[in-house]
Amino acid sequence: MASILAKGTYEQDVSRMADENSNTTSAMSTCDAESPCGHVPVPGQVLQSSKKYHYDCEADPRQNDRSKQLKWCSCSRPHMRAFYCCNWGFFFACLIWFAINPLLPEIRTSLSLETSTIWTSSILSLSGTILMRLALGPLCDIIGPRTMFPIVLCFASIPTACIGLINTATGLFIVRTLVGLAGAVFVLCQVWMSAMFANETKGTAISIVAGWGNFASGLTQLMVGSALLPAFKILFDGDAERAWRMVPIVPAVMASIAGIVIVMISDDTPRGNYHELRQQGQPETHRQFPRLGALKRSTWFLCVQNACATGVELTLHNASVLYFQDEFDQTTESSAAIASILGWMGLACGIGGYLSDKANERIGFRGRLCIQAVILLCEGSLIIIFSRMKSFGGAIVTMTVLSLFIQVSEGTTYSIAPFVDVAEGTVSGIVSAAGNLGAILWGLTFRQLSYGRAFMVMGATAMASAFLSPLIIPNIEVGNDERESVGSTYQSSKVPNIEVGNDERESIGSTYQSSKVPNIEVGNDECESVGSTYQSSKSSKKSVQRVEVSRSALLANADFFRRRCSDSHLMAVVKSNAYGHGIPEVVSVLSGVVDWFGVNSFEEAARVRCLDSETPILVMGMNACHFEEQAIAPLQNLTFVISSIRAIERLRASAPDSDFHVKLDTGLSRLGYRQGDEMNALLSYLGHHPDLPWTGIMTHFANVDDETYTLNQLGQFLTFRSQAQEFAKRPLMAHAAASSAALTIPESRLDMVRVGIGLYGLWPSHEVEQSIKSRSEPGLKPVMQWVSCIVHCHWIPAGSFVGYDCTLQVNHPTRIGVVPIGYFEGYCRALSNRSSVLICGRRCNVVGPVSMNMMNVDITSVPQACEGDRVVLIGKSGEEVISVEDLAQIMGTIPYEVVSRVKESLPRVIVD
């Protein structure tokens, strides 16, 4: 009977609390993956974000709610509204960009200009576009593309409206250079579409926008050359000069209005505008360093191909009217109508994007490259055929087919560009600018050669560019199924900027042996030197638990130290799985950014070398017994830290050509040579072996917060450096400062600083943090966010015990959420009943002891929480933050331990 009454009481309590929360809407349980109340996506599940809009398209929360489809009959916000706004925005940009082209014959006649002068003005117009595209690309990565639309369109409309004021060749040059600003709008379009559409559809979306703009160029030929110009001639009683001076005002006004309307009716991202995201504590944009995309070889290979796609198209726009006038004696009006074929074919650009997306769907990124190569070969062949056409009808037919392939080649090019590097604005700006640069080079070619010979050169170059496709290496922003194509096609030593942490880390290889590394020589083309190479567990971004590594924070911290230590080399210490953040993820982000990588063991060095084939690596934790037990494979740019003469001898036996740095013990009392007899013995030994590759010296500070003790250590080290320099008779790299000293003791920075904990956005000590913040200097940005999800929810009645050992008894009906994280995964048992997690932007206490693989949290105060909801163990949700320092304080330890103990088998995923 008692048990029945207890059950009845429990059911009444549960019923009562359910009634109290019955007004909770279903939307509260269907939040997006990144929002404070977010679901962590699980395999096969697609969740719609309730952030701002009800999505009319299928959105992928694993790709920040980007749309996986193009819903043609919809114009709803945010995806399709942005799509159509982007189309119309580029349409009007092209309208003002090309408005002058059909007027050029009239301008040439009115101002008595040479044809070469017209070509020069066209070149200057493209030069203006190049400069603006290079400038707008990085700006898009920082502030986003949408807000740039009205600025660019309105400013570009001013010189367009001023076309009628031209009276000299100089005036023509100035106006056309400024009008080139309109052509930079396509960079905005590329980045905006990449923010709105998923990897499966962004190629199609971008290429359709490009095609619509190209279509506008054809319509401009008709609208301006065949409609407005004749109409204004009638209006001004046949005065051609007055007519062409008034015509440009019409497209200028239309473009200005369009720019203002676009920004008023659209959104920056699927989840809202950037100012809204800032208020909610969500990441806004990639905020990438422009040089990361600019330094990629793949970027420049794609530039050459775009010069043979967009560059050819722009050249034909500029040349076709004059070509048909000069070669076939056509009037300005009829030549403009014929030239409009190029624009009418503009919509075929979308075919290129569609084919590229479908090929990628079938065989991965290689499919995009194959399509690109085939189209460029066909395009080049058709240009050569066109150059040999002598009949008027044949020239029109050939140009029509050629226009089709030009547009398709542009579509395939734009479909590849977003995957070259995560700094999409930078890459898009460079590749787009290359199209204009190509047009300049073709313009110079046409300026110097006859039409026939110029077209022959153009065609041959386009065909040759097709063979660059196999050299393009992608940066795949994981979240779809393209990982396999990257891993199987490209070797990791090529250093592609691949965001690891998805279904398979095959970009780094297949099976990394962490115990015994065989003595296999490491090449630059393959990563077979590390056993069979490295593979993390078959982890997935779809996993319910993962560690998110912030690319923007990591780069910002690296830049913070780079600026403070500008006279020293910057080493990123990535030992102990990059302080728990993941060696593959951290190295892939910092490759090319830092000067050195620092590791503890040869195994870690081998993993780093698989990801970065060039950056020097310093192995700091090996001693004589390691060299005796383990064969050392020869790795490029690998240096060891040596703490004994015996270690030097063992290193000579294992890897005689490897450089080494000598470690000095100036006060840490751990490893290294001490002043006195030990240092004298070392110098004597090195004197007897002058051929040894001794290249540096180092030490460790024991307590940087004690400035007197640290300066005493530094003094000892500098004394030995002077002796060593004289003894070695060659420059020796000297380094002593880690994160603390690099921030607070400038004289300790020497030749290199070894930045570890600070690189990951964590302060070495409270004293260092206060010292920096007291100077009103910008702080470090935490890189790690550790997330999981609720896998089960249930109510328990008052008086129930929670977890093993009955350490906690609830005194009221309590709703429990089970989280699949325990001390095996690195969440310390000392946090039991003492810490909290974040769910839906609110703190929820950990109740009961932390088990090996699970823990319980009290979610009574978050009635909307349900299975699948995102749980933040370290990081931010809404306005709440749980920092690494918070957990360290509860555990009675230091932040280093908190992050380093996070289980390596947990997936690491690069975000923002």
N, C-alpha and C positions, 0 to 999 in steps of 0.2 A: 504493500500500500504506500509506504514511504517513497519507494522509487517511483511509483505512478504519480504521486503528488509532486515530487521533484520534477518529473518530466513535464507534468502539466504546467508548473510554474515557469519552467524554462521556455516552453512553447509560447506561453502568454507574453513573456518578456520579449522574445524574438518578434512576435506578432506586433506588439506595441511599438517596438523600435522601427520595424518595417513600415508601420502606418505613419510614424512621424516623418519618415523620409520618402513617403510615396510621391511627393511632388518633384522628386529628382528626375530630370529629363534624360531620355536615352542618349542625347547628345553628349552628356557628361561622361559616358562610358565609351565613347568612340572617338577619343582624342588622338591627335597625331603623334608620331613617334618622337618628335622633338619638343613638344609642348610640355608645360609643367605637369599636365595630366595626360601623359602620352602612353600609348601602347607600344611595347616592343614587338615588332612584327614577328610572327612565327611562320614556319614554312606553309605556303599555300594560302596565307591569309592576307587580304588587302583591306586596309583600314582607311576610312575617310576621315579627314581632319575636320574638326568643328571649330577650327581656329577663327575663321572669318566668314567663309562662304560654304555653301553646299555645292560640292563639285559636280559639274555636269559631265565631266570626263573621268575615266578611270585613272585615279592617282596612285602613285607608288610611294608609300611612306618611307620606304628604304632609300628613296632618292629625293627626300625633302618635299614630298607631295607633288613631284613633277608628273605631268600627264603622260600616260602610255598610249594615248590615242589622239587623233585629230578628228574632232566632231564637226564636220563641215557645216551643218545646218544650225549650229549653236553659236551664239555670240555672248554667252554668259561669262561672268567673271569667275575666276581670274584667268584661266588658261586661254580659252578661245577669244576672249576680249583682247587680251594682250597680243594674240596671234594676228587678229585682223587689224588692230591698231598699228602693229609693227609693219604689216603689209602696206597699209595706207600711208604710214609715215615714210617708208622708203619710196613709195610711189611718188609722193610729192617732192621728196628730196631729189629723185632722179628728174622730175619735171623741171626743177630750177637748175639742176646740174647740166642738163642737156639742152636747155631752152635756147642757148645761143647757137648750137650746132647748125640747125637749118637756116639760120640767119647769116652764117659766115659768107656765103657767096655774095649776098647783098652788102655786107660790111666791107668785103674785099673791094667791091666795085665803088661804093660810096667814098671810101677812104684811100682808094688807089693803092692797095697793099699788094705785096708779092705773095705768092702761094707759100713760100718759105716762112713768111711772117705769120701766116695763119697757123702753120704747123708749130711754130715756136710758141704761139699763144696756147695751143692745145697742150703742148708739153708743160707749160707753166701751170695750166689748170690742173693737170695730173700731179704736178709737184706739190701744189697746195693741198690736194687730197692726201698725198702720202704723209705730209707733215702732220696733218690733223688726225689721220688714222693712227699714226704712231703715238700721238698724244692722248687720244681718246681711249685707246686700248687699256693702258694702266689705270686711267681714271675710272673706267667701268669696273675694274677689279676692286676699286676702293669705295666708290660711292654708288655704283649701279648705273645702268643705262637709261632707265625711263626718264629720270629728271633731266637728262641731257638733251632729250628730243626737242623741247621747245626752244632751248638755248641755241642749238645748232641750226634748226630750221629757220628761226627768226633772224639770226645773224647772217646766214647764207642768203636769205631773201634780199637783204640790203644791197649787196653788189649786183644781184640779178636785176633788181629794179633800176640800178644805175647803168645798165648796159647802154641805154639810150643816150647817155652823156659822153660816150666814147667819141673822141675826135682824132686821136693819133694812135700809132702803133703802141706807144707806151701805155696809154690809157687802156687799150685792149689787153695788154699784158697784165696790168694791175688787176683789172676787173676779173679776168679769167682765173687768175691765181686765187683771188678771194672766193670766187664762186666754187672753187674746188672743195671748199669746206663742206658743201652739201654731200659730196661723195663719201665723207667719213661716217655718215649716218649708218652705213651698213655694219660697221663695227658694233654700234649700239644694238642693232637688230640681232646680230649673232649672239651677243652675250645675253640679251633679254630672252631670246628663244631657248638658250641653253638653261636659263634659270627656270623656265616654265615647262619644258618638255623633257621627258626621260630619255635615257640613252637609246631606247628602242625607236624613238620617233624624232629626236632632235635633228637628225640629218635631213629628214623630209621637211620638217618645219622651216629650218634655216634656208634650204634650197628653194622652197616655194616663195619665201619672202624675197630672196634674191631674184627669182624669176619674175615676180610681180614688179620689182623695181626695173628689171630689164624690159619688161613689157611697157613700163612707163616711158622708157627711152624711145621705144618705137612709136608709142602714142604721141610723144612729144614731137617727133618728126612730122606727123600728120596734123596734130593740133596747132603747132606753131608754124610749121613750114607750109602746110597745105590748107589750113583753115584760118588761123588768126592773121597771118601775114597777108593773104589775099583780101580778107575782110577789111583790114586796116588800110590796105591800098585803095579799096573802094571808098572807104570813109574819108581818106585824104586825097581823093580825086587822082589816084594813080601815082601819088608821090611815094615812091618806094622807100626813100630814106626816112621820111617822117614815120612811115609804117613800122619799119624795123626798130626804130627808137622807142615806140610806144608799146609794142607787143610784149616785152619781158615783164612789164608791170603786172600783167594778169597772173602768170604762174607765181610770181613773188608774193602777191597777196594771198593766194590760195594756200601756199606752203606755210605762211606765218599762222594763218587761222588753224590749219591742221595740227601744227605743233602744240598750240595751246590746248586744243580740244583733247588731244591724245593723253596728255599728262593729267587731265581732269577726270577721265573716265576709265583709267586702267590702274594696274597694280604692279609693284616691283617684283613680287614673288608670289607663289601660290598662297602663302600664309599671310600676306599683307605687305604693307609698305615698310621701308626700312626704319622709319621713325617709330612705327608701331612695334616692330621687333625689338628695337632698342629698349623701349619701355617695358617689354615683357622679358628682357634679359636673354633673348635669343640671338644667335649669331646672325649678322646681316649679310655679309658677303665674304668672298674668299680672302680678300685683302692680301693678295699674294705679292711677293717681290717680283717686279717685272723682269729682272734679269734671269729668273729661273726659267721662264718660257723662252726668253730670247737666246739663251745659251744652248738650247737643244738643237742638235744637228737636224733632227727631223723637221723642226720648224723651217729651217732654211731649204731643205729639200722640197718641202711643200710650197715654199715661196717660189721656187723655180717653176714648179708645175702650175701655180696660179698665174704666173707671168705668161704662161702659154695658154691659159684659159681666159681669165678676166682681162689680162693684158691684150689678148687678141681681139676680144669683143670690143673693148673700148677703142682700140685702134680702128677697127672697122666702122664703128660709129662716127669717128672723126673723118675717116677716109672715104666712106662709101659715096657720100653725096658728090664730093669732088671727083671721085673715080668714075662714076657714071656720067658726070658732065664731061670730063676730059677724054675718056676712052670711047664713049658711045654718043656724045653730043646731045645729052638730055638737058632739059630745063631744070631750074632749081626746084620747081614744084614737083615735077615727075621724079627727079633724083631723090628728093626727100621721101616721096611715097615708096620708092623702091627700097631705100635705106631703112624704112620703118619695118621691113621684114625681120631685121635683126631683133627689134623690140617685140614684134608679134610672137616671135619664137621664145621670148623670155620665159613664158610660163613652163616651157619644157625643162627649165632648170630644176623644177620639182621632180621631174622624172629621174634626174641624176641622184637626188637625195633618196628617193624611194628605192631605186635599184641598189644604192649603197646600203641602206638599212636592211633590205631583204638579203643581200649577199652576206652581210654581217650576221644575220639571223641564221643563215645556213652553215657558214664555215668560219664564222668569227671575223676578226679584224682583217685577216688576210683577204676576205671577200671584198671589203671596201677597196683595198689596194689593187686587187685584180681588175675590178670594174674600172677604176681610175686609169690603169695602164692601157686597157683596151680602148677606152673612149679617146684618150689622148693620141693613140696611134691612128685611129680613124680620123680624128680631127686634123692631124698633120697631113694625112694623105689627101683629104678634101681641099685643104688650103693650096696644096701643090696643083691639084686638078683645076681649081678656080683660077690660079695664076695663068693657066694655059688656055683658058676659054676666050675665044675670039668672037663668038656670036652673042648678040644681046640676050636672046632667049636662054641660051645655055648658061650664061653668066648668072641670070636670075635664078634658074633652077638649082645650079650648083651652090649659090650663096644661100638658098633656102635650106638645103640639106646641111650645108656647113654650119649655118646658124643653129640648127637643131643640135648638132654634136658639140658646138661651143657651149651652149647652155647646159647640156647634160654634163660636160666636163666641169663646169663651174659648180654644179650641184654636187658632184662627187667630191670635189675639193672641199667645199664648205662642210660636207658630212664628215670629213676626216679631221678638220682643224680643231673641233672641240675636244678631241681625244689625244692631242699631242701633249698638252700639259694642263694641269688644273687651273693655272692662271689663264683662263680662257680669253679674257679681254686682251691681255698682252699678246697672246698668240694670234688671236683674230686680227688685232690691229696690224701686226707685222705681216701676216699672210695677205691680208687685204691690201695693205700698202704695196706689197710686192706685185700685186696685179696692176696697180697704177704705175709702178716703176717699170714693169714690163711694157706697158703702153708707151711710156716715155722712150724706152729703148727702141721699140718698134717705130715710134714716131720719128726718131732720129734716122732709123733705117730707111723709112719712106722719104725722108727729107733728102737723103744722099743718093738713093738708088731709084731706078725706074720701078713702076708698079709691079711688073712681072718678076724682076729679080728680088724685090723686097718680099713679095709673097712666097717665093721659093725658099728664102732664108727662114721666114717665119714657119713654114710648114715643116722643114727639116728639124728645126729646133723643137717644135712641139712633139714630133715623133721621138726625138732623143730623150725628152723629159720623161717619157713614159717609163723608161728604164730606171728611174729614181724610186719608183714605188716600193720595191723590196727593201729599200734602205730606211723607210719611215718606220719608226718604232713608237708605239702608242703609250700614252699614260691613260690607262682605263680607270675611270672613277668607279670603283666596284659598287655593286648594288644590282647588277643584272647578271646574265650568264656569259659574259664575254671573257671572264677570267681565263678559261681554258685555252682560248685562242692566243692569249698573250703568253701564258706559261709554256705552251708547246712550241710556239714559233720563235720567240725571242729569248736569247740567252741573257742571264742576269748581269753579266759583265758589261753589257751594252749600257747599263745604268738607266733603264727606263724608269720614269717616275711613277711606279705602280703602287696604288694604295692597297696594301696587303690587309688581310683580315677577312676576306670573303670566303666563298665556298672552298677554294683550294689555293694554297700559296705556291702554286706551281711556277710562279714567276721567279721563285728563288731556287727551284729545283725539285727533287723528289724525296730524298731521305737523308737527313743530316745526322751523322753519327756523332753523338756528343761525348763519347768516352775516348776511343782511340782513333785518332785521325791518321790514316795511312799516308805514307810518304809518296804522294802523287803530286806531280808538278802542276801548279795552277797556271792555266793559260788565260789569255785575255778574252777568249771567245766562249769559254765554257766554265761552268762552276763545278766540274767534276772533282776538283781538288779536295772537296770536303766530303769524303766518302762518296756517296752517290748524289750529293748535294742536299740542301736543306728543305724540309717540309714541316711546317707546323701541323698540328692535328687538323683533321678535316673540319676546320671551323668555318663558321658562316656568319655573315653580317646579319642573317636572319636569326642567329642564336639569341636565346632569351637572356643570356648574360655575356657581357663583353666589356672591354676597356676601350673607351674612345680617346684617341690621341688627337689633340687639336693642332692641326698644321699651322694655323695662323698664330697661335700662342707660341709654339715652338720656334717659329721663324722670328717672331717679335722678340723673344728672349735672346735668341742668337744675335739679333741686331742690337739689342740693349748692351750686351757684353762687347760686341764688336766696336760700338761707338765709344764705350768707356775705355777700352783697351786697344785703341786704334793702332798703337805702335808695336803691338805684340801679335804673334800668331794665335789663332783661336782653336783650341782643341775641344771637341765634344766628347766627353767621357760617356761611353755607352756600355760599360761593364755591367754585370748582373742584369742582363736583359734590358739594358738602357734604364737602370733604376726601376725596373718593373714596367716600363712603358713599351717595350718591344724593340729589339734591335732592328728587325726588318723595317718597321714603320719609321723609326727615328732616323735611321741611315738613309732611307729612301727620300725623306724630306730634306735632310741636311746635306746630302751629297752635292758638292759644288758650292755649298754655302760656308762650311767651316774649312780650316786648313789641315787639321789632323783629327783622327779618331783615336780615343784611348780605350783600351780594353784590359781585362785582367788576365786572360788566358789565350793560348794559341787557338783553341776551339772558337772563342769569340772572334778572334782576328780572322779566322777562315770564313765565318759567317758574314762579317763585314765586307771582306774582299769579294764575296759572291755578289754583293749588292753594289759595290763601288770599286772599280778596278784601278783607280788612280790615287785617291787621297791617302797620304801616309797614315800608318797605324802604329801606335806605340803600345806594346804589351808590357804592362806594369806589374804583373803578379807572379811571374815565373821565377823559380830559383833552380839551383843545381839539380835537385832531385827530380824536378819536372823534366829537365833536359835529358836526364838519364833514363827516365821511364817512357818517354814519348819521342817518336820520330817527328822531326820538324820539316814540313814541306816548304820548299822555297816559295815565298809569297812576295809579290812586288811591293816595294816601299814599306817593308815591315821592319820595325826597330824594337829591340828588347831592352828592358831596364834590368841592369845587372847589379847584384848586391854583394858578390863575393868573387874572389879569384877563381874558385872552383867552378862557379857558374860560368865565368868567361871561358874556361877550358871545355866545359861540357857544351856550351854554345858553339865553340869552334869545331867540335867534333860533329855536332848535329847539323849546323847551318853555318859553315865558315864564312859565307859572304854577307851574313846579316849584320846590319849596323846595331850598335848598342849604346845606351846612355848609362852612365855610372850614377848610382844612387848614394847620397850622403845622408848619414843620420846626424842631424843637427839638434835633436832634442825630442824626437818622437819615440826613440828607443825601441824601434821595431826592426826595420831592415836598413842596411846601408853601412857605409864606412864612416867611422868616427874620426875626429881630429886626433892627430898623434901618430902612433905606430901603425894603425890600420891604414891611414891615408898614405903614409910613407911607403908601406909595403905595396900598396896599389900602384903608386907612381913608379916604384922600382920595377914592378912587373910589366907595366905598360912600356917602360923605357927599354926593356929587353925584347919587346915585341912591337916595334914601331909600325908594323904593317896591319895591326888590328884595326877594324873599322869602328873606332871610338869616335862618336859624333856629338855627344852631349853629356850634360850632368843635370841632376835634379835632386830635390829634397821635398819633404812634407812638413808643413807647419803643424804643430801640435794643438795650439789654442790661439786662434787669431783674435779672440775677444780680449786676450791678455796681450796688449800691444807691446809691453816691455819684453816679454818672453819671445814674442814673434820677431821683433827687431833684432834680438840677440841671435836667434836662429839665422835670420837673414844675413847678419854680419859674418857669421861663420861661413855661410855658403858663398858669399861674395869674396871672402878671403881665399877660399879654395879655388873659386873660379879664376882668380888672377893667377894663382900658381899653375892651375891646369892649362890655361891658355898659353903661358910661357913654355910649359913642358911639352904640350902637344904640338906647338908651332903651327896651329891651324885653328880656325874658328870652331868653337864648341857651342851648341845650343844650350842655354841655361834656362831652367824653368823651376819655379817653386810654388807659385800661387794657384790655389784652387778657387772655388767660387767666392769664399769669404774674403780672402786676401785680395783677389782681383777687384772686389767692390770697395774695399776700405783702406788698402795699403798700396797706393800707386807705385811706390818704389819697388814693390815685390813682383811686378808684372814681367819684367825682364824680357826674354825672347818669346815666351809663350805662356799663356794662361790655360790651366786645365779646368774647364768648367763642367761640373757634374750636376749637382742638385739644383743649382740656380738655373741651369738650362731648361729644367722641367718646371720652372715657375715656383719653386719652393725656396724659402729663405734658409740659409745655412744655420742661422740662429736668430733669436729674437733681437739681440743686440745689433746684428747687421741690418736687420729689417728697419729698426728704429733709426739707425744711422742714415740710411738712404732716404727714408720717408721724411726725416727732419729737414732735409735739404729741398723738400718739395719736388723731388725727382720722380719720374714715372716708375711704377713698381713692376715686379715680375708678374707674368700671367700663367696661372696653373694650366698645365698641359693635359693632365689626366682627368677623365671623368669615368668612374666605374659604375656601370648600370646593370641591372638585372630586371626581373619582372615578377609580378605575383602569379604563382602557378595554382594557387588554391585559396579560396575564401570560405570562412565558416564562422558561425556564431557559437560562443561557449557561454554557459550560464554563470552567474555570480558564484564565487566559491571554487571555481575550477582552477586546477594547477596547470601550468604551461611548461612543457618541455621536461627533459631529464632532470632527475634529482629533486623535482618539485621545489625549485628555488623561488618561484613566483606564483602567487595566488591572486586571482582577480576578485575584486569586491563588487563588481557590477557586470551585467551582461556585456560581453566584449566580442567585437568582431576581429578575427585573426586573419592575417594574410601570411601565407607561407612563401618564402623567398628561397630559391635554390642556390644559396651561397652559404658556405660554412668555413670552418678554420682550415680545411684542406685547400680551399680556393684562396686562402690568405686573409680571411676576415677573422681577426684574432678573437679567441674565446674570452679574453679579458674584457671584451666589449659587451658581454652578456649583461642584460638588464641595465646597461649604462649608456648606450649610444642610441642613435636614431638614424632613420633613413628618410628620404624625401619621396612622397607620392602625391601627385597632383598639386605640387607646389606647397605641400604642408609637411611638417615634421611628424613622423610616426615612430614611436619608441620601439626598440628591440626588446621583446619580452621573453623571458626564459633564457636558458643557456644557448649559446651558439653551438650547433651540432657540427658534425664533420662536413656535411654537405647541404645543410638547410638551417634556416632560422625563422623565427616567428616575429611578426611585427603587429602592433596594435593599430588597426585601421578604423576603429570606431568613429573617430572624428572626421573621417573622409568617406562619407556614405556613398559617393559616386565611384569609389575605387572598385575595380573588379578584376577578374582573371585576365592576364595579358597586359595590365597597366605597367608602365615604366616605373622602376624603382631606382633611385639614385643613391648609391652608397657613398660615393665621393663626387662632389660637383655641385651644380646649381640646378634648381627647379623653381621657376617663378622668381620670387624675391628671396627665397631661402637658399642657403649655402651650407654644405658640410665640407669643411676643408680637411686636407691631410693633417694639418696642425691640430685640428680639433680631435681627431682620432688619436694622434700621437699623445696628446695631453691625457686623454682618458686611459690609454694603455701604459702611460708612464715611460714613454720611449721618445725617439726622435723621428721626424718625418721620413728620413732615409729608410728606416725599417718598415714603415707602413706601406710605402709604394713598392719596395723591393720584394716584399713577401707575397705580392699579388701573383697568383699561380700563372706560370708561363703558358700552360695549356689553354687558358682563357683566350678567346679571340681578341686580337687588337685590331681596331678599325680607325683609319685616319678620317677625321671629319673636318669640316669648314676649310 
